[in-house]
Amino acid sequence: MANPSPRRTLPLLSAPHSGGRSSLTCAFRCGNACAHEVSNPSENAYFGDIVTEAISRRGALRAGALGALVVSTGVVGVGAAMPAAADPGGTKDHVLGGHGGSGHGNGPSGLKFTPVAPNKLDAITVPAGYDQSVVVRWGDPVVPGAPAFDFDNQTAAAQAKQFGYNCDYVTLFPMGKDRGLLWVNHEYTDEVLMFRGYVDGNAAPLEQIRIALAAHGGSVVEIERAGKTGKWTLVTRGSRKYNRRITAQTPMRFSGPAAGSALLKTAGDPTGRNVKGMLNNCAGGTTPWGTVLTAEENFNQYFVGGNGVPEDQKANLARYGVSTTAAIPSGSRRFDRVEERFDLAKHPHEINRFGWIVEIDPFDPDSVPIKRTALGRMAHEAATTTIAKDGRLVAYMGDDSRFEYIYKFVSKDRYVPGFDRHNRGLLDEGTLYVAKLTGDSPAAEIDGTGKLPSDGAFDGSGEWIPLVSGTRSYVPGMTAEEVLVFTRVAADKVGATKMDRPEDMERNPVNGAVYLALTNNTNRTAAQLDEANPRPSNRHGHILEILESRNDAGATKFAWSLPLVAGDPADPSTYFAGFDKTKVSPISCPDNLAFDADGNLWISTDGNALGTNDGLFVMPLAGRERGFVRQFLTVPFGAETCGPMVTEDQRSVFVAVQHPGEITGATPDNPSSTWPDGDQPRPAVAVAWHKQGKKIGS
């Protein structure tokens, strides 16, 4: 979606791991989640168990949500409702912009570049005719007066003023045509690569732990365009008054229905309304009023003492992936050694204060970040906003873990353009929903081979099930506060659909459809196959397309389909929306998503299980090139591609290069990557552009 206009211009480190991630990444990014038992023990039905109901509803679906989607000719960003839709006839190819159709959305994608070949180079590679450069890297000064980076003489005080470690979600708030504020999440730290001789959190010097706390969070940096090109650089002169670092120790506050709840109260905050810092911020979103929404993901790994919490709290802890048997889980960073709040045996509610969507105003460096409790608590991915037909604000969210769920929030009140004071309260009151999906084909036709069912598509219907609205709970046996703090448990109870690591969700600015990256799930067995997750031991992931009834983000019914089942195109289990698979780029483990103004879907990957570097891909969603996946760039060896973000003028694409060189066995004395400066690997944000100033991809 388009960027909103700003207000003021307006360790198991040697163990093998499934998928393409190194064991080093698994240890530090998510606390070896894939090595533990799945945290969702619910008996919620898989698609294959409820197909009969789906088939009986199929006729109504075709005449409703699916048949109502049209592709508009204009671009609609956040803060604007999608156009009303007329029924174009109901056929799949026509509605979804399929091959050979003659209706709306069959124009050219505008993509003409030669795809980058898969590789294992220690560099960013871009197509012929393009260039790239680093915008900002770990340790670069952010706050005026910050010292220059010194790898062998780091301090927590310096890091709190410098660009943080691993970078994930990226967005740009324009300040005119050639200047803007770049927001970047700092997801997690990898102490093995950050410090020479690091062994583990038990033995680490306390200053290293303090540095790690300061390296989490996010950064606001002012950037400017280099001349008339698509290149962007840091603004290094003047006051840089907007530049800011948010860390794991920045004062924040809670808002919404759970603020002040007993479940959020601790010895350090008996009010349950004030919290220190944010952790493991992964994807995110923006609001129509010009703020960033950043998502706390794998927060569970930072805590110890789960064995010492009261017995009646252990089930909820386990549901969020916290060990309730080990005093100090293997691989712990031991933040509790410098801040006691990370010891759950002493402060059992502290963990409830993480796992939220956090709103931050990039234009006010003195503002207090807000954790919005009305959006629920989970391993949050994204908070992509749009406006429903009746003017209400809608936010889409994933929960990035195996067999977890898809959510959306719909505000009670309507968005009013320009009425900032009113709009700032929209995220505090509304209805939180979770998705239940149903396949429309017989279970026998979903056999794991990749063969499409007899109706020609992996597709079906779905509904958004309400969990909580304000102080009203829709979940029997749970209060509204309990639903918001233990959202996973609430979703279990209402029968939500288990998915394969629901990641980033984005809404197409051209046709209004919503797209979800499902990264992978090697734990899915043949007995658990369903139409939305059609492969066992899903190493490569897929993309889900959601078409809400009447093309209205506020609707509670939707149709869905799978336009992409990722992997090696030669593998019969892959699917590229029916496009000729001999022409597409191989793609594995879709993670973050973005759109350009033409409605092309940009896909970054995390943990390429095909054995080559991760990258950035683009896939048209309409016309004869629907499903024509092409690789636009690759990131350096050992890195993950995050972001991405295409500027409104489509002359630049930003990517966050997360954890370069994060390969098992790598250390500062034996680095597996020297990107970007030829010495120690440093996570960074990079930008790519066409040398002749053309649109990205053209």
C-alpha positions in Angstrom: 0.0 0.0 0.0 1.1 3.6 -0.5 2.9 5.3 2.3 0.8 7.8 4.2 1.6 11.5 3.9 3.2 12.7 7.2 1.3 15.2 9.2 3.9 17.9 9.2 4.0 18.2 5.4 1.3 16.8 6.7 22.4 -23.2 21.7 22.3 -26.3 20.0 24.5 -24.4 17.6 25.8 -27.6 15.9 22.6 -29.4 15.6 21.0 -29.8 12.1 17.9 -27.7 11.4 15.1 -28.2 8.9 14.5 -25.7 6.2 17.3 -23.4 5.0 18.2 -21.5 8.3 21.5 -22.1 10.0 21.4 -23.4 13.6 22.9 -20.1 14.6 19.9 -18.2 13.3 17.5 -20.6 14.9 19.3 -20.2 18.3 19.3 -16.4 18.4 16.2 -15.4 16.3 13.5 -17.6 17.8 15.2 -19.6 20.6 15.3 -22.8 18.6 11.5 -22.9 18.3 11.6 -25.6 15.6 13.5 -27.9 18.0 10.7 -27.7 20.6 7.3 -29.2 20.8 4.6 -27.3 18.8 3.1 -24.8 21.3 -0.4 -25.2 19.9 -1.9 -28.4 21.4 -5.5 -27.5 20.4 -7.6 -30.0 18.6 -9.0 -27.4 16.1 -10.0 -29.1 12.9 -7.8 -29.1 9.9 -9.4 -28.2 6.5 -9.7 -31.9 5.6 -12.0 -32.4 8.5 -14.6 -29.8 7.4 -14.6 -30.1 3.6 -18.2 -31.3 3.4 -19.5 -28.0 4.9 -17.3 -26.1 2.4 -18.8 -27.9 -0.7 -22.3 -27.1 0.4 -21.4 -23.5 0.7 -19.5 -23.2 -2.5 -22.4 -21.9 -4.6 -23.1 -19.1 -2.2 -19.4 -18.2 -2.1 -19.1 -17.8 -5.9 -22.0 -15.5 -6.0 -20.7 -13.5 -3.1 -17.2 -12.5 -2.0 -15.3 -14.2 -4.8 -17.6 -12.9 -7.6 -17.5 -9.4 -6.3 -13.7 -8.7 -6.7 -12.8 -6.3 -9.4 -9.5 -4.6 -10.2 -9.6 -0.9 -10.1 -7.6 1.3 -12.4 -6.4 3.6 -9.7 -4.2 3.2 -6.7 -5.8 3.3 -3.3 -3.5 3.7 -0.2 -4.2 3.7 3.5 -6.8 6.2 4.6 -9.0 5.6 1.5 -11.8 3.1 1.1 -11.6 0.6 -1.8 -14.1 1.3 -4.6 -17.4 -0.5 -4.7 -17.4 -3.7 -6.8 -19.8 -5.0 -9.4 -20.0 -8.7 -10.1 -17.9 -9.3 -13.2 -19.2 -12.8 -13.8 -17.8 -15.1 -11.1 -15.2 -17.1 -13.1 -11.9 -17.6 -11.4 -9.7 -16.5 -14.2 -11.8 -13.3 -14.7 -12.0 -12.4 -11.1 -8.4 -13.2 -10.1 -6.8 -11.8 -13.3 -6.0 -15.3 -14.6 -4.4 -16.1 -17.9 -6.3 -15.4 -21.0 -9.0 -13.3 -19.4 -10.3 -10.2 -21.0 -11.7 -8.4 -18.0 -10.3 -5.9 -15.5 -6.7 -6.4 -14.4 -5.4 -8.0 -17.5 -3.0 -5.2 -18.4 0.8 -5.6 -18.5 2.7 -5.8 -15.2 5.3 -3.3 -16.3 8.1 -5.8 -15.3 10.8 -6.2 -17.9 14.1 -6.9 -16.1 16.2 -10.0 -16.5 15.9 -12.1 -13.3 19.0 -12.5 -11.1 20.2 -16.1 -11.0 20.3 -18.0 -7.7 23.7 -17.7 -6.1 25.8 -17.9 -2.9 27.7 -14.7 -3.4 28.7 -12.5 -0.4 27.1 -9.4 -2.0 23.8 -7.9 -3.0 23.2 -8.8 -6.6 20.8 -6.8 -8.8 19.7 -7.1 -12.4 21.6 -5.6 -15.3 21.0 -1.8 -15.5 20.5 -1.5 -11.7 22.7 -0.4 -8.9 22.5 -0.7 -5.1 24.2 0.8 -2.0 24.0 0.7 1.8 21.8 3.3 3.5 22.6 2.6 7.1 24.3 -0.2 9.0 24.6 -1.6 12.5 26.6 0.9 14.6 26.2 3.9 12.4 25.5 7.0 14.5 21.8 7.8 14.8 21.4 10.3 17.5 23.5 13.5 17.1 26.6 13.1 19.2 26.7 9.3 18.9 30.3 8.0 18.6 31.6 6.2 15.6 31.2 2.4 15.6 34.1 0.4 17.1 33.6 -3.3 16.9 36.2 -4.2 19.5 35.2 -1.4 22.0 31.4 -1.4 22.1 29.5 0.0 25.0 25.8 0.0 25.9 25.8 3.8 26.1 27.2 4.1 22.5 24.8 1.4 21.1 21.8 3.2 22.5 22.7 6.1 20.2 23.7 4.0 17.2 21.8 2.0 14.6 20.7 -1.3 16.3 21.5 -4.8 15.3 19.4 -7.1 13.0 17.0 -5.0 10.9 13.6 -6.2 9.7 10.6 -4.0 8.8 11.4 -0.9 6.9 9.1 2.0 6.0 9.6 5.5 4.7 7.7 8.6 5.8 8.1 11.2 3.1 9.0 14.8 3.9 8.7 16.2 0.4 9.9 14.5 -2.8 13.6 14.0 -1.9 13.7 13.6 1.9 12.1 11.4 4.5 12.2 9.5 7.8 13.2 5.9 7.6 11.8 3.6 10.3 13.6 0.3 10.8 12.9 -2.6 13.3 15.8 -4.2 15.2 14.5 -7.7 15.7 17.2 -9.6 17.6 20.9 -9.8 18.5 23.4 -12.6 17.6 26.0 -12.3 20.4 28.2 -14.9 18.7 28.8 -12.6 15.8 28.7 -9.3 17.8 31.4 -10.1 20.4 34.7 -11.9 20.1 34.9 -15.1 22.3 31.2 -15.1 23.2 30.3 -18.4 24.8 26.8 -18.0 26.2 24.7 -15.7 28.4 25.8 -17.3 31.6 29.4 -16.4 31.0 29.0 -13.1 29.1 30.3 -9.9 30.6 27.4 -7.8 31.9 28.2 -5.0 29.5 27.7 -7.3 26.6 24.2 -8.1 27.9 23.5 -4.3 28.3 24.7 -3.8 24.7 22.3 -6.4 23.4 19.4 -4.8 25.2 20.3 -1.5 23.6 20.7 -3.1 20.2 17.0 -4.2 20.2 14.1 -2.0 19.3 14.1 0.4 16.3 15.6 3.4 14.7 14.2 6.6 13.1 16.8 8.1 10.7 16.4 11.0 8.3 17.5 10.2 4.8 17.6 12.1 1.5 17.7 11.2 -2.2 21.1 11.4 -3.9 20.6 13.9 -6.7 17.9 12.8 -9.1 18.6 9.1 -8.8 16.9 6.4 -6.8 19.7 6.2 -4.4 19.1 7.4 -0.8 21.7 8.3 1.9 21.7 9.3 5.6 21.4 12.9 6.4 24.5 13.7 8.3 24.4 17.5 8.6 22.2 19.8 10.6 20.2 18.9 13.7 18.6 15.7 12.5 15.9 16.5 15.1 13.8 13.5 14.2 16.5 10.8 14.6 15.8 8.5 17.4 16.7 5.1 18.9 14.0 2.9 20.6 15.5 0.1 22.7 14.5 -2.7 25.1 14.7 -0.1 27.9 12.7 2.8 26.4 9.7 3.9 28.6 6.4 2.9 26.9 2.8 2.8 28.0 -0.2 0.5 27.5 -3.5 1.6 26.0 -6.8 -0.1 25.2 -9.0 -2.5 27.2 -6.2 -4.5 28.9 -4.3 -1.4 30.1 -4.3 -1.6 33.9 -5.2 -5.2 34.0 -4.0 -7.3 36.9 -2.4 -9.5 34.2 0.0 -6.7 33.3 0.8 -5.5 36.8 4.3 -6.1 38.2 6.4 -5.0 41.2 8.0 -2.4 39.0 4.7 -1.3 37.6 1.8 -1.9 40.0 -0.5 0.2 37.7 -0.2 -2.2 34.8 0.0 0.8 32.5 3.7 1.5 32.0 6.3 -0.9 30.5 10.0 -0.7 29.6 11.1 -1.5 26.1 10.0 -3.7 23.2 11.6 -7.0 22.1 12.0 -9.0 18.8 10.3 -6.5 16.6 9.7 -8.2 13.2 7.2 -6.9 10.6 5.0 -3.9 11.0 2.7 -1.4 9.3 1.8 2.3 9.2 -1.3 4.3 10.1 -3.2 6.8 7.9 -2.2 9.5 10.4 1.5 8.9 9.9 2.8 6.7 12.7 4.5 3.3 12.6 3.1 0.1 14.0 5.8 -2.4 15.0 5.2 -6.0 15.9 6.8 -7.8 18.8 7.4 -11.4 17.7 9.5 -14.1 19.5 9.5 -12.4 22.9 9.3 -15.7 24.8 13.0 -16.5 24.4 14.2 -13.7 26.5 12.8 -15.0 29.8 14.1 -17.5 32.4 12.4 -19.0 35.5 9.3 -20.4 33.8 9.5 -23.4 36.1 9.0 -21.1 39.1 5.8 -19.5 38.1 2.5 -20.4 39.9 1.1 -23.6 38.6 -2.1 -22.0 37.3 -0.1 -19.8 35.0 2.1 -22.5 33.4 -0.4 -23.6 30.7 -0.6 -20.1 29.3 3.2 -19.7 29.4 3.6 -23.0 27.5 1.1 -21.8 24.9 3.4 -19.0 24.1 6.5 -21.2 23.8 8.0 -20.7 27.3 9.6 -23.6 29.0 7.9 -24.3 32.3 10.3 -27.1 33.3 13.7 -25.4 32.9 15.0 -22.7 35.2 17.3 -21.4 32.5 16.5 -22.6 29.0 19.4 -23.6 26.8 20.9 -20.7 24.8 19.4 -18.0 27.0 20.9 -14.5 26.6 20.4 -14.1 30.4 19.0 -10.6 30.3 17.9 -11.4 33.9 21.5 -11.0 35.0 21.2 -7.2 34.5 17.5 -6.7 34.9 15.6 -9.0 37.3 12.3 -8.5 35.5 13.3 -11.1 33.0 13.1 -13.8 35.7 9.6 -15.1 35.7 10.0 -16.9 39.0 10.3 -13.5 40.5 8.1 -11.5 38.1 5.6 -13.9 36.4 3.6 -11.2 34.7 6.5 -9.4 33.0 6.3 -11.6 29.9 2.6 -10.6 29.5 3.9 -7.1 28.7 5.5 -8.2 25.5 4.0 -9.6 22.3 2.0 -6.5 21.3 1.7 -4.0 18.4 3.6 -0.9 19.4 2.7 2.5 17.9 5.5 5.1 17.5 5.3 8.6 16.2 8.4 9.1 14.0 7.8 12.9 13.8 7.9 13.4 17.6 11.2 12.1 19.1 9.9 12.9 22.6 6.6 10.9 22.2 6.0 7.8 24.4 5.6 4.6 22.3 2.2 2.9 22.9 1.5 -0.8 23.2 -2.0 -1.2 21.7 -3.7 -4.0 23.7 -6.9 -4.1 21.6 -4.9 -5.8 18.9 -4.2 -8.8 21.0 -1.0 -10.5 22.1 0.9 -13.1 20.1 4.1 -13.6 18.1 3.0 -10.6 16.0 3.7 -10.2 12.3 2.6 -7.1 10.6 -0.2 -4.7 11.4 -1.2 -3.6 7.9 -3.9 -1.0 8.0 -6.6 -0.1 5.5 -10.1 1.5 5.6 -13.3 -0.4 5.4 -16.1 0.8 3.2 -17.9 2.4 6.1 -14.7 4.2 7.2 -13.6 2.0 10.0 -9.9 1.3 10.4 -8.8 -2.3 9.8 -5.5 -4.0 10.7 -4.4 -7.4 9.4 -1.9 -9.5 11.5 -0.2 -12.9 11.4 1.2 -15.0 14.3 4.5 -16.4 13.1 4.7 -19.9 14.5 3.8 -23.4 13.3 0.1 -24.1 13.3 -0.8 -20.6 14.4 -3.6 -18.2 13.2 -4.5 -15.2 11.1 -6.1 -12.1 12.8 -7.7 -8.8 12.0 -8.8 -5.8 14.0 -11.7 -3.6 13.0 -12.2 -0.3 14.9 -15.4 0.7 16.4 -15.3 4.3 15.2 -14.5 5.7 11.7 -11.4 7.2 10.5 -11.8 11.0 9.9 -9.1 12.4 7.5 -7.2 15.2 9.2 -8.9 14.7 12.7 -5.7 13.5 14.4 -6.9 13.6 18.0 -9.9 11.4 17.1 -8.0 9.0 14.9 -5.3 8.3 17.6 -8.0 6.5 19.6 -9.1 4.1 16.8 -6.7 1.4 17.8 -8.0 1.3 21.3 -11.6 0.1 20.7 -12.9 -2.3 18.2 -13.3 -6.0 17.4 -10.5 -8.5 17.2 -11.2 -11.4 14.9 -9.4 -14.7 14.0 -9.8 -16.6 10.7 -11.5 -19.9 10.1 -10.9 -21.3 6.6 -12.6 -24.1 4.8 -11.5 -25.9 1.6 -14.0 -26.6 -1.1 -12.6 -29.9 -2.5 -12.8 -33.5 -1.3 -10.0 -34.5 1.0 -8.9 -37.2 -1.3 -8.0 -34.6 -4.0 -5.5 -33.0 -1.6 -2.9 -35.7 -1.7 0.4 -33.9 -1.2 1.6 -34.3 -4.7 0.8 -30.7 -5.8 -1.8 -31.9 -8.2 -4.6 -29.4 -8.3 -8.1 -30.6 -7.2 -10.7 -31.1 -9.9 -12.0 -27.6 -9.7 -8.6 -26.3 -10.8 -7.4 -24.4 -7.8 -6.5 -24.7 -4.1 -9.3 -22.4 -2.8 -12.3 -22.1 -0.5 -14.2 -19.9 1.8 -13.7 -18.4 5.3 -15.0 -16.3 8.0 -13.6 -13.9 10.6 -14.7 -15.1 14.1 -15.0 -12.4 16.7 -12.9 -12.9 19.9 -13.4 -9.6 21.8 -14.9 -6.2 21.3 -13.9 -3.6 23.9 -14.7 -5.1 27.2 -17.0 -7.8 25.8 -15.5 -11.3 25.3 -17.0 -13.6 22.7 -15.0 -16.6 24.1 -16.8 -18.7 26.8 -14.9 -18.8 30.0 -12.5 -15.9 29.3 -12.8 -12.3 30.2 -12.0 -9.6 27.6 -8.7 -8.9 29.4 -7.8 -12.6 29.2 -8.7 -12.8 25.5 -6.3 -9.9 24.8 -3.4 -11.1 26.9 -3.8 -14.8 26.0 -5.1 -14.4 22.4 -3.7 -17.7 21.2 -5.7 -19.5 23.9 -8.9 -17.6 22.9 -8.3 -18.5 19.2 -7.9 -22.2 20.2 -11.3 -22.1 21.9 -13.3 -20.7 19.0 -11.9 -23.2 16.5 -9.6 -21.0 14.4 -7.7 -22.6 11.5 -4.1 -23.8 12.0 -1.7 -22.4 9.4 1.9 -22.8 8.3 3.7 -19.9 10.1 1.5 -16.9 9.2 3.9 -14.1 8.4 3.4 -10.7 6.8 -0.1 -9.6 5.5 -0.5 -6.9 3.0 -3.4 -5.4 1.0 -3.1 -4.9 -2.7 -3.5 -1.1 -3.4 -5.0 -1.9 -6.8 -7.5 -4.7 -6.3 -8.1 -4.7 -2.5 -7.2 -8.4 -2.1 -5.2 -9.3 1.0 -2.0 -11.5 0.7 -0.4 -13.6 3.5 3.0 -15.1 3.5 3.1 -18.6 5.0 6.8 -19.2 5.4 7.0 -23.0 6.0 6.1 -25.8 8.4 8.1 -29.0 8.3 6.0 -30.4 11.2 2.9 -30.7 9.0 2.2 -34.4 8.4 0.4 -36.2 5.6 -2.5 -36.7 7.9 -2.7 -33.0 8.5 -2.9 -31.9 4.8 -5.7 -29.6 3.8 -6.5 -27.4 0.8 -4.8 -24.3 2.3 -1.7 -26.2 3.4 -1.5 -28.9 0.6 2.0 -30.3 1.3 3.4 -32.4 4.1 6.7 -31.3 5.6 6.2 -27.9 4.0 9.8 -26.7 3.6 9.2 -23.9 1.1 5.9 -22.2 2.1 3.2 -20.5 0.0 1.1 -17.4 -0.4 -2.6 -17.1 0.6 -4.9 -14.7 -1.3 -8.0 -13.4 0.6 -10.9 -11.8 -1.2 -13.3 -10.3 1.3 -17.0 -10.2 0.7 -18.0 -7.2 -1.4 -14.3 -6.3 -1.5 -14.8 -4.7 2.0 -12.1 -4.9 4.6 -14.8 -4.7 7.3 -16.6 -7.9 6.0 -16.6 -11.1 8.1 -16.8 -13.5 5.1 -14.2 -14.1 2.5 -12.9 -16.3 -0.3 -9.4 -17.5 -0.4 -7.0 -19.2 -2.9 -3.3 -20.1 -3.2 -1.7 -18.2 -6.1 1.8 -19.5 -5.2 3.0 -22.8 -3.7 6.8 -22.1 -3.5 9.8 -24.2 -4.2 11.8 -25.6 -7.1 9.6 -25.1 -10.3 10.7 -28.6 -11.4 9.0 -30.0 -8.3 5.4 -31.1 -9.2 4.2 -29.9 -5.8 4.8 -26.3 -6.7 2.3 -24.0 -8.2 2.7 -20.5 -9.8 -0.9 -19.4 -10.4 -0.9 -21.6 -13.6 2.0 -19.7 -15.2 4.6 -21.7 -17.2 6.9 -23.0 -14.5 9.8 -23.4 -17.0 10.0 -19.5 -17.0 9.8 -18.7 -13.3 12.5 -18.2 -10.7 12.8 -20.8 -7.9 11.6 -19.3 -4.6 11.5 -20.7 -1.1 10.2 -19.5 2.3 8.2 -16.3 1.6 8.4 -13.9 4.5 7.8 -10.2 4.2 5.5 -8.7 1.4 5.1 -5.4 -0.2 3.3 -3.9 -3.2 4.2 -1.4 -5.8 1.7 1.1 -7.2 0.9 -1.2 -10.1 -0.3 -4.0 -7.8 2.7 -6.3 -8.3 3.5 -8.4 -5.2 7.1 -8.2 -3.9 8.2 -11.1 -1.8 11.3 -11.3 0.4 12.5 -14.7 1.6 13.8 -16.1 4.9 15.7 -19.4 5.1 15.8 -20.4 1.4 15.6 -24.2 1.6 16.8 -24.6 -2.0 20.4 -24.1 -0.9 21.1 -20.6 -2.3 21.0 -17.1 -0.8 17.7 -15.5 0.1 16.4 -12.7 -2.1 13.7 -10.4 -3.3 11.1 -11.6 -5.8 8.2 -10.0 -7.7 5.0 -11.6 -8.9 2.3 -10.0 -11.0 -1.2 -10.8 -9.7 -3.2 -9.9 -12.8 -3.2 -10.5 -16.5 -1.2 -13.0 -18.5 1.8 -12.7 -16.3 -0.1 -13.6 -13.1 2.3 -16.1 -11.3 5.4 -15.1 -13.3 7.8 -15.0 -10.3 11.1 -13.3 -11.0 14.1 -12.8 -8.7 15.0 -9.1 -8.5 18.0 -9.3 -6.1 19.8 -11.6 -3.8 21.3 -10.7 -0.4 24.8 -11.7 0.9 25.8 -15.1 2.2 24.0 -16.1 5.3 21.6 -13.2 5.3 17.8 -13.0 5.2 15.9 -10.5 3.1 13.6 -8.2 5.1 11.6 -5.1 4.4 11.0 -4.8 1.5 9.6 -1.3 0.6 9.0 0.2 -2.8 8.8 4.0 -2.8 5.6 5.7 -4.1 7.4 6.9 -7.2 8.6 3.3 -7.8 12.2 4.5 -8.4 13.7 2.8 -5.3 13.3 -0.4 -3.4 14.6 -0.8 0.1 15.5 -4.1 1.7 16.8 -4.9 5.2 19.7 -7.3 5.0 19.3 -9.2 8.3 22.1 -11.4 9.9 24.7 -11.5 7.0 27.2 -14.3 7.7 24.9 -16.0 10.3 26.2 -19.5 9.4 26.9 -22.2 12.0 30.6 -22.0 13.0 31.0 -18.4 12.1 32.7 -16.1 14.6 34.3 -12.6 14.5 37.7 -14.4 14.1 36.3 -16.7 11.4 33.5 -14.7 9.6 31.5 -16.4 6.9 30.6 -12.9 5.4 32.5 -9.7 5.3 29.5 -7.6 3.9 29.2 -4.7 3.7 32.6 -3.2 4.5 35.0 -6.1 4.0 35.5 -6.9 7.7 32.9 -8.0 10.2 29.4 -8.6 8.8 27.0 -5.8 9.8 23.2 -6.0 9.3 22.1 -3.0 7.2 19.4 -1.4 5.1 20.2 -1.2 1.4 18.5 0.5 -1.5 18.4 -0.6 -5.2 17.5 1.6 -8.2 17.6 1.7 -12.0 20.6 3.5 -13.3 18.5 5.4 -15.8 15.9 6.5 -13.3 13.3 4.1 -14.5 10.7 2.5 -12.3 11.9 -0.5 -10.3 11.4 -3.7 -12.4 11.0 -1.9 -15.7 
